[in-house]
């Protein structure tokens, strides 16, 4: 994965929905089987804001911004199913969201302001990557292997990640305190809030 360069007084920050167990391990193992070296450095997640350099002096403003967005949005359900690809635009194979994409898009729009303000390179398309920047046969195999995949979990937190120069580390989780979206189950689903740094 090509990451933006940071200045000496910046940190590389990302915001995501972290995928909980047991799906976290399933998707991590799928990415490793594809031969993607990023499997060792990237937790399975749905990106909300991709890698963004943020001045260290803006740490408090960033924290306030993430808390305000989380306070304004409620819990929702994510349903992952099947496999897709961004080829030929980019060499990526992913598991798409068949439920929860609209809620992720609303969070992405709200988050892309203040310390995280930027113009995205591509239109936002929530997904979980399972193979990236591999040769065509490996991408074909990864897409075929995930064709029947399915997972459902409840999202109750946003997660802030920071790149430490080698891998992404979860730094903080922000509870979604708004009104739960219609159809979000009260219990019985794995909860993304359970994801913690490893």
Number of C-alpha atoms within 10 A of each C-alpha: 10 5 11 11 12 13 12 8 10 16 22 22 23 22 25 22 24 27 27 23 15 11 17 17 14 14 23 19 15 19 24 16 17 22 17 19 16 17 21 14 13 17 25 24 21 23 21 26 22 19 21 21 20 20 17 14 11 14 14 10 12 21 14 14 19 22 17 16 21 24 16 13 21 20 24 23 23 24 16 22 19 18 23 20 21 12 11 7 7 10 15 19 29 25 27 22 23 16 15 20 20 13 17 24 15 12 19 20 14 20 21 17 13 14 20 21 14 11 9 10 6 6 7 15 16 22 23 23 25 29 28 24 15 17 10 11 10 18 24 15 14 26 22 14 15 19 14 11 13 16 17 20 24 23 27 25 26 24 25 23 23 19 18 11 8 9 13 20 19 20 13 16 24 18 20 22 17 14 12 17 14 10 9 18 14 10 9 8 15 17 19 24 20 14 18 14 10 6
